[in-house]
Amino acid sequence: MSIRIVGITKQFGAFKALDDVSLDVPQGTLLALLGPSGSGKTTLLRIIAGLETADRGSVLYDDEDVTTRNARDRNVGFVFQHYALFRHMSVFENVAFGLRVRKVPKTEVNKRVEELINLVRLSGMAGRLPSQLSGGQRQRVALARALAIRPQVLLLDEPFGALDAKVRQELRQWLRRLHDEIGMTSVFVTHDQEEAFEVADRVVVMNKGKIEQQGTPREVFDHPANPFVMDFLGNVNVFSGRVQNGKASWGGMEVEYPDYPHQESREASVYVRPHELDIERFATEEGALRVEVKRVNPTGSVAKVYGVSLEYGSPVHVELTPDRYAELELREGEVVYVSPRRVRVFLPTLPEYSI
């Protein structure tokens, strides 16, 4: 089933949670609503589910208007962040609950619950209470319960937010595999960009009740639509520069910027991700930022170098491969030359341009 959101607006008192939001979720897509707290992503999810009513706009399932239908009549499965399991019920009874409410025959209930318990890898645990399970196991029970009624749409509100990092990593890989098995149209809310990019087919970045950008994970990461998206998608270095005559310049460096061919000089912001910077011991002909190394963290899959730009007085964060770090043998307090392999230039009213 596809989902179409048309012009949804929702206000809570003086706070506008959603402002004329429109969105299409193609059938079979696993879509992530990504954004900071207060961006409107959970409100939008609840309106899709029928748990919240929009002030204006429409919700369509397969071109059928379901805007005024309640949650039960929409046949959606909803998974909450904090599981919302019945503590006095066993795993089996939690999963069976929605089926029993719908008065499904006992033999069919038993068969369906057994299928789902196997699907979520909890065989042998049907008789346990939620208190006897780990956080990851409880979340899988919640997912099985949501799937029991054979929903047309699966909605998940920060499903892994209450779990520790290792369990989150395991469960999001499991959710991706599960989605590939059942192929259901799914929408999940998260504020974790790594989670969204790892699990989702498409990502929608929200801020202040509006959609800032949507696309595949690669499209959104490689071509951020504006400074907010660029900054939200992980650590980034920001430098002040200027654009003029089709070029952008900052800190003694210059790159092509054809979106601004005018002679009048304008201020611009230059964004560079840490892994898109390199370090040399000597200045290059193309120019580089002079940076004093303040701290080095060589642990993990990348070596993180923290310094201060001598031109700007601003912090500079560089990520190097372990081999490159070992080759440089950096020491705290020394001055090095930092140059970008790729930059993104933003003006307030012009699109991003990257090289």
N, C-alpha and C positions, 0 to 999 in steps of 0.2 A: 504494500500500500504506500502511495506517495502522500506527502503532507505539503500543504500550501498555506502560508501565512500571508494575509493581505492587510496592510495598513493597521496593524495592531497598536493601539495606544492604551496605556494603563497608568492611572494616577492614584497614589495613596496620599490623601490630603494635599499638601503643597508639593509633594515629591512626585515627579514624573518618572515612573519606573521604566516605561517603554514609550517611545516617541515615534509613531508611524513606522513600525517595523514590518518589512515584507521579506519573505524567505520561502524558497522551494527546497524540499527534501525529496529527492528522487527515490523511487521504490528500491528497497534493498540496501540503501545507503546507511552507513554508520557515521553520523554527523556529530561533531563536538561543538558545543557552545562554550567558547573560551573568553574569559575576561576577569577583571578584578572584582572584588566584593562591591555590590551596589551597581553593577553594570546592567542588570536586568535579565541576566541569563536564566536564573531560577524562576523568575516571574513568567518569562516566556515559556519555559518548560511546563509550568503548572497551567498556563492557559491552553497549551497544546493538549494537555491531559484532561482538561475540564475541571480541574481543581480550583481554578481562579477564573473570573469572568472579565473579559476585556471591556473597556469603556467604549472603544470603537474598533472596527475592523472585523475580519472574518478568519475562521479556521476551516480548511477543507481537507477531507480525507478522500483521495481519488476523485477530486472535483465535486464531492458531495459536501455541502455545507453542514458542519456539525457544531457551529458556534454556540447554539443555544442548548445543546445536549449536555447532560451531566456526565461525570467521569465514567460511571458504570455503563451507560449506553454507548460510550465511545469504544469500548472494548480495548482498553490500553493496559499494558503492564507497567507498573511504576515501582522503581527501586529507590529507597531513601538512603541517605548517607549513613544513618544510624540504625539500619536494618529494620526497625519497627516490627520485630518478631514477637509473637505471643510467648511470654516467658514460661507460662505454665503448660504449654503444649510441646509435644515432641517434634522432632524434625519432620516426621511423616505428617503429623496433624497440621503443622504450619503450612506445608506445601499443599495439603489437601483442602485447606480452609475455603478458598474461593470456589472450589468445585462443590463442596458440601453446601455452601450458601446457595449455589445455583441448582441444588437438588439433582446433581449428576448421580446416576446409579452407582452403587458401592463397588461393583466389579470394575467399572470403568475408572472410578477414582483410584482404586488400588493399582491398576495397570498404569495409569498416567503418572501417579506419584512415583512408582518404582522406576519408570522411564526417566523421569526428571532427576531423581536422586542419583541415578547412574550417570546421567548427562553432566551433572555438576561435580562429579567425582567424589560423592559422599556415600558410596556403597558401604553397608555395615553400620551406618550411623543413624538409621531411621528412627531408632528408639531413644536417642539422646535428647536432652533438653538443651536450649540455647546456651545456658550457663556452662555446659560441659563441652562447648566448642570454642575454637579459636576465633579471633575476629574475622579472619579470611574465610573460615568455614561458615560463620554466621551470614556473611555477605553472600555466599553462594546459595545458602538456603533461601535468603530473601529473593535472589534472582530466580531460583526454581519456583518459588511461590508466585512470582510475577508471570512466569511463563506457563503456569499450570492451566490458566483459563484460555490458552491459545490466543493471546492478544494479537491484534493486527499491527500494533505499534508498541515498541518497548522504549520506555523513558527512564533515564537514570540520573538522579540528582547527586552529583559528587559521590559516586558509589564507593570510592576508595579513600575518601578524605580522612576517615577516622582510623586508618590503618598505618602501621609503620612502613618505612621505605621499602624494605625487602619484600614484604607481603604485597604492597601496592604493585611493585614491579611484576611479581608473579601473577597477580590477578588480572592486570591489564593485558598481559600476553594471553592469558586464558580466555578473557572476554573476546579478544580479537579472533582467537581460534573458534570459539563458540559461535560468534557472529558468522564466520565463514561457513560453519556447519548448517546453521538454521536460516541464514539469509534474510532475517527480519529487518524491516526498516526501524532504525534505532537512533535516538537522540540522547546524548549525555552531556551533563554540565560539568565543567571543571575550571579551576583557575590555574592548573598546572600545564604549561605549554608543552613540556616533554611528554606528558601523558596524552594530550590531544594529538600530537603529531605521531606518536607511536601507534595509537589505536585507531584513529578515525580515517575514513575515506575523504571527508571534507571537513574543513574547519571554518567556523564563523567567529570572528573576533568582535566582541561587544564592548562598549564603553558609554556610560551615562545614558543608557536607554536606547542607544542606536547601534547599528551594525557598522563597524569601521571597515571591515574587509571580509570577504569570504572566498574560498577556493580550496584546492587541494593543499595538503600540508606543504608540499614543495613550492607551490605558487605563493603561498602566504609568507613562507620563510625567505624565499629568494627575492621576492618582489613586494616588500611591505608597502602598503598604500600611503602611509603617512608616519610622522614621528612617533605617534602613540603606539602603533603596531610594532614599529622597529624597536622601540624601547621596551615594550611589554614582552617581547619574545626573547627574553634572556638578557644577560649582561651586554652592555654596549658602551663604547667610548664616544663621547660627543665633543666636537671641536667647533669653535666659532670661525667662520670664514666669510668670503664674499664671492659674488658672481658678477661677471661682466664679460661682454663680447664672446659669449659661448664658452666661457671657462669658469671654473671654480677654483679658488685659491685659499690656502690656510697654512700657517706655520712654515712658509717657504716652499710649499708644494703646490702644484697646479694640475688639474685634470680637466678634460673636456666636459662641458655642460651645455649641450646644444639647445636645451629647453629655454635657455635665457640668452638670446643673441644680442641683447640691447647694450648700448654703450654706458648707460647709467648704472653705476655700481650699487648692488644691494647686498644686505646682510644675508647670510645663509648658515645653516647648520650642517655639519659634516658628521656622519655616523659611520663608525667602523666597529665590527665585531672583533672580540679579542683574538679569535683564531685566524682572522684575516690580516693580522699584523705580523711583521717579522722584525727581527733584531739583528743589527750589524754592529761591529765594533768601530767601523769607520763610516763617514758620510758618503753617500752615493751621489752620482751626478744628478739624479732625479730629485734629490732633496729628501730630507728626513727630519723627524722631530728629535731633538736632543732630550733624552730622558734619563733621570737619575734613578737607578734601581734602589728601591726601598726594602722590598721583601720578595723572597722567592719560595714557592711551595712546589717542590718537584714530585710530589706523591701523586698516584693515580695514573690515568691514561694520558694526561697532559700535564706539562709543567706550567704553573701559573706564576707570572712575573708581575709584580705590582711596582709601579714607579710614579714619578712626578715629572710632567713636562716642564722643561726649563723655559720654554716660550710662553706657556699659558699659566703655569703654576697649578694646573689641574691634574688629577690622578689619571694614570694610563694603565690599563690592564691588558696584558698580552698572554696568549696561550700558545705554547710551543710543543712540538712533539718531543718525546723523551730523547730521541736521537739528536735533534737540533739543540736541545738544552745541554746535553752532554758535550756537544761540539763547542758550544760557546763558553762553557765553564763560567757562568755569570757569578758575580760577587756583589753583595749589598754595598751601596755607596758609590759604585762606579757609574760613569756616564756612557750611555750607549745611544745608537741611532735607530729609531723605530720608523718603519715605512709600511704603508698599506699595500696589500695585493688587490683589495677592492674597497671602494667607498660608496656611500649613498648620500646624495646631497638633497636637502629639502629646503624649499622656500615656503612661506606661509600659504601662498595661494597657487603654487605650481606643483605638479606631480613629482614624485621621487624619480631620480635618474641615477643609475648605477653603472659602474665600469669595472 
